[in-house]
């Protein structure tokens, strides 16, 4: 077996606003393994500034993996535990080597017989731009919309109020993602305002790492709280269990590229279900390679909730897509 990788820079069609600033491009690494004339492809989807493994020796570790690709899974997993996005790419490449074509997890989804319901994502920007995106998603037939908030809460609150006046909770599910944009006192006020508007949930209301504050908010919140960035960097199974037992969130958000790939996601799911905590899966600006694999994995988990999967449409220079969005339904293109 042989392996090699190459660096690739995805360029946004339009600068995308987050609570961490505006994104113009997204770096990623593509891993290819080959054996007996067959090839498997995966994406090591590092997210600069957010990934636990955003380190100076990242490419050095990728080179190490390519040299050691012959070793067994457990040996590699041990050595890659601090590099979740590299492990994520390795998992994909090996699954793709096994199944061939664009397939990672064979299912009714990859046969084109069943879709995945996703939420529509609204990016931060001017009020006009956000309202334009919302109108577009509603016209497409989305019943669940997620808005990024935490930059200008007064304006964001107004948009949410307008939306709720037009669409009841039964017609439109609204989720918000703060990316840690509030402090604890602000969050308490925001959580009540969101509850008044019957908002489904808020992701990461305060910055990750404030476990005591997050536990306090989760215990008292009138709006369900979902942990997102809080999960990044926790690789030990018992530490994962301790976090969920301490904070007791209502939901957890799983981004395979940031939390140790599919094996890491499986661990979080088992722990969450054990503690009656809800969950859904979200992409994190992967290229169409990683997004395709995440979508296939997501289908196999059989969650009844709308999932937070992208469509690859944000970039001007993406790879070929095997996914096709029809309204809020994500289909696999056979």
C-alpha positions in Angstrom: 0.0 0.0 0.0 1.2 3.5 -0.8 0.0 6.9 0.2 0.5 10.5 -0.8 -1.2 13.9 -0.1 -1.5 17.3 -1.7 -2.5 20.7 -0.3 -5.5 22.5 -1.8 -6.9 25.9 -1.2 -10.7 26.4 -1.6 -11.8 29.9 -2.6 -15.1 31.3 -1.4 -17.5 32.6 -4.0 -18.4 35.4 -1.6 -16.5 36.2 1.6 -18.4 34.4 4.4 -18.9 36.1 7.8 -18.5 34.3 11.1 -18.1 35.5 14.7 -14.3 34.9 14.1 -14.2 37.3 11.1 -14.7 37.0 7.4 -13.4 34.0 5.5 -12.0 34.3 2.0 -10.4 30.9 1.5 -10.2 27.5 3.2 -7.0 25.3 3.2 -7.4 21.6 3.1 -5.3 18.4 2.3 -6.3 15.5 0.1 -4.9 12.0 1.0 -4.7 9.3 -1.6 -3.9 5.6 -0.8 -3.4 3.0 -3.4 -3.2 -0.8 -3.4 -3.4 -3.5 -6.1 -4.5 -1.0 -8.7 -7.3 0.5 -6.6 -7.3 4.0 -5.1 -9.0 5.5 -2.0 -9.4 9.3 -1.5 -10.0 11.2 1.8 -9.8 14.8 3.0 -7.8 15.9 6.0 -10.0 18.9 6.6 -7.9 21.0 8.9 -9.8 24.2 9.9 -7.2 26.9 10.7 -7.9 28.8 13.9 -10.4 26.2 15.1 -9.0 22.7 14.6 -7.4 21.1 17.6 -4.6 20.0 15.2 -3.9 23.4 13.7 -0.2 23.0 14.5 3.2 23.9 12.8 4.0 20.2 12.4 0.7 19.3 10.6 2.3 18.5 7.2 5.1 16.7 9.0 2.5 14.4 10.5 0.9 13.8 7.1 4.3 12.8 5.7 4.7 10.4 8.7 1.3 8.9 7.9 2.2 8.3 4.2 5.5 6.6 5.3 3.6 4.4 7.9 0.5 3.7 5.9 1.2 -0.1 6.0 0.7 -0.2 9.8 -2.6 -1.4 11.3 -5.4 0.9 12.3 -4.9 0.9 16.0 -1.2 1.8 15.7 -2.0 4.7 13.4 -5.0 5.8 15.6 -2.7 6.0 18.7 -0.2 8.1 16.8 -2.9 10.4 15.2 -5.0 11.0 18.3 -3.8 14.6 18.5 -4.5 15.1 14.7 -8.3 14.4 14.4 -8.5 15.8 10.8 -5.7 13.6 9.6 -7.3 10.6 11.1 -10.6 11.7 9.5 -8.9 11.7 6.1 -7.3 8.4 6.7 -10.7 6.8 7.6 -12.2 8.1 4.4 -9.3 6.9 2.2 -9.4 3.4 3.6 -13.2 3.2 3.3 -13.1 4.5 -0.2 -10.3 2.0 -1.1 -12.6 -0.8 0.1 -15.8 0.4 -1.6 -14.6 2.2 -4.7 -16.0 4.9 -6.8 -17.4 7.8 -4.7 -18.7 5.4 -2.0 -17.6 5.4 1.7 -20.7 4.0 3.4 -22.9 1.9 1.1 -26.6 2.4 1.9 -30.0 3.4 0.4 -28.5 6.9 0.3 -25.6 5.9 -2.0 -28.1 3.9 -4.1 -30.0 7.2 -4.7 -33.1 5.8 -3.0 -33.3 7.9 0.2 -32.3 11.5 1.0 -31.1 13.4 4.1 -33.1 16.4 5.4 -30.8 19.3 6.1 -31.1 22.8 7.6 -30.6 25.9 5.6 -27.5 27.9 6.8 -27.7 31.7 6.9 -24.3 33.4 6.9 -23.6 36.6 8.8 -23.5 39.9 6.9 -25.5 43.0 6.5 -29.2 42.8 7.4 -30.2 43.0 3.7 -27.8 40.1 2.9 -29.1 37.9 5.7 -32.7 38.6 4.8 -31.9 37.8 1.1 -30.5 34.5 2.1 -33.5 33.7 4.3 -35.9 34.5 1.5 -33.9 32.2 -0.8 -34.0 29.3 1.7 -37.7 29.7 2.3 -38.4 29.8 -1.5 -36.4 26.6 -1.8 -38.7 24.9 0.7 -36.6 24.6 3.8 -38.5 24.0 7.1 -35.4 24.4 9.3 -33.0 27.4 9.2 -29.9 28.0 11.1 -28.6 31.6 11.6 -25.1 32.6 12.7 -25.4 35.2 15.4 -23.2 36.9 17.9 -21.8 39.9 15.9 -24.7 42.4 16.2 -27.3 40.8 18.4 -29.7 43.8 18.3 -30.1 43.5 14.5 -30.0 39.7 14.6 -32.8 39.7 17.2 -34.9 41.9 14.9 -34.5 39.5 12.0 -35.6 36.5 14.2 -38.6 38.5 15.5 -39.7 39.3 11.9 -39.3 35.6 10.9 -41.3 34.4 13.9 -44.1 36.9 13.1 -44.4 35.4 9.6 -43.8 31.8 10.4 -44.9 29.9 13.4 -42.8 27.3 15.2 -44.8 24.5 13.5 -44.0 25.9 10.1 -40.4 26.9 10.5 -37.8 25.5 12.9 -35.2 28.2 13.8 -31.7 27.3 15.2 -29.0 29.8 16.0 -25.2 29.4 16.3 -23.4 31.9 18.5 -19.9 30.4 18.0 -19.1 31.6 21.6 -20.1 35.2 20.8 -21.6 36.1 24.2 -20.3 36.3 27.8 -22.3 34.5 30.5 -24.4 37.5 31.5 -25.3 38.4 27.9 -26.1 34.8 27.2 -28.7 34.7 30.0 -30.6 37.6 28.4 -30.2 36.2 24.9 -31.4 32.7 26.0 -34.6 34.2 27.4 -35.2 36.3 24.3 -34.7 33.2 22.1 -37.2 31.3 24.2 -39.8 34.0 23.7 -39.4 33.4 20.0 -39.6 29.6 20.4 -36.1 29.1 19.0 -35.2 25.4 18.7 -31.7 25.7 20.1 -28.5 27.8 20.4 -25.0 26.4 19.6 -22.2 27.4 21.9 -23.6 30.6 23.5 -20.3 31.3 25.3 -16.7 30.5 24.5 -15.5 26.9 24.8 -13.6 26.0 28.0 -15.8 27.8 30.5 -17.2 24.5 31.8 -18.7 25.8 35.1 -20.5 28.7 33.3 -21.7 26.4 30.6 -23.1 23.9 33.1 -24.9 26.7 35.0 -26.4 28.0 31.7 -27.5 24.5 30.6 -29.1 23.8 34.0 -31.2 27.0 33.9 -31.7 27.8 30.2 -35.2 28.3 28.7 -33.7 27.6 25.3 -31.9 24.3 24.6 -28.1 24.6 24.4 -26.0 22.6 22.0 -22.3 22.1 22.6 -20.1 22.5 19.5 -16.6 23.9 19.9 -16.7 22.6 23.5 -16.1 19.1 22.1 -13.0 20.0 20.1 -9.7 18.7 21.6 -11.2 16.1 23.9 -9.9 12.8 22.7 -10.1 10.5 25.8 -13.4 8.6 26.1 -13.7 9.2 29.9 -13.0 12.9 29.5 -15.9 13.0 26.9 -18.2 11.3 29.4 -17.1 13.7 32.2 -17.8 16.7 30.0 -21.4 15.6 29.2 -22.1 14.6 32.8 -20.8 18.0 34.0 -22.4 20.3 31.5 -25.6 18.3 30.8 -26.3 20.1 27.5 -29.6 19.5 25.7 -27.7 18.7 22.4 -24.2 18.1 21.0 -23.1 19.1 17.5 -20.8 16.6 15.8 -18.2 17.8 13.2 -16.3 14.6 12.3 -13.2 16.5 10.9 -12.8 18.3 14.2 -13.6 15.5 16.7 -11.7 12.5 15.5 -13.5 11.4 12.4 -16.2 8.8 12.3 -14.8 6.8 15.3 -14.7 9.9 17.4 -18.3 10.8 16.3 -19.5 7.3 17.2 -18.1 7.7 20.7 -19.8 11.1 21.3 -23.1 9.7 19.9 -23.0 6.6 22.2 -22.3 8.8 25.3 -24.9 11.4 24.3 -27.6 8.8 23.8 -26.7 7.1 27.1 -27.3 10.4 28.9 -30.5 11.3 26.9 -28.7 14.2 25.1 -29.8 14.9 21.5 -27.3 15.3 18.6 -26.9 16.1 15.0 -24.0 16.1 12.5 -22.6 19.2 10.9 -20.0 19.8 8.2 -17.2 22.3 8.7 -16.4 23.8 5.3 -14.9 20.6 3.9 -14.5 20.2 0.1 -16.9 18.0 -1.7 -14.6 15.0 -0.9 -15.0 15.2 2.8 -18.6 16.5 2.6 -19.6 13.4 0.5 -18.1 11.1 3.1 -19.8 12.9 6.0 -23.2 12.8 4.2 -22.9 9.1 3.7 -21.9 8.5 7.3 -24.7 10.7 8.5 -27.3 8.7 6.7 -26.2 5.5 8.4 -26.8 7.0 11.8 -30.6 7.4 11.1 -31.1 10.7 13.0 -34.7 12.0 12.5 -33.6 15.6 12.9 -32.5 18.0 10.1 -28.7 17.7 9.8 -26.3 20.6 9.4 -24.6 19.5 6.1 -23.3 21.9 3.6 -23.7 21.4 -0.2 -20.2 22.4 -1.4 -21.7 25.4 -3.2 -19.7 28.0 -1.3 -16.5 27.6 -3.3 -15.6 28.5 -6.8 -13.0 25.7 -7.2 -14.5 22.7 -5.5 -14.0 19.1 -6.6 -16.8 17.2 -8.5 -19.8 16.8 -6.3 -21.8 13.6 -5.9 -24.5 15.3 -3.9 -27.6 17.0 -5.2 -29.8 19.3 -3.2 -33.5 19.4 -4.0 -35.2 21.8 -1.6 -34.2 20.7 1.8 -33.4 17.1 0.7 -29.8 16.1 0.0 -29.6 13.3 -2.4 -26.7 11.2 -3.6 -26.1 11.5 -7.4 -25.7 7.9 -8.6 
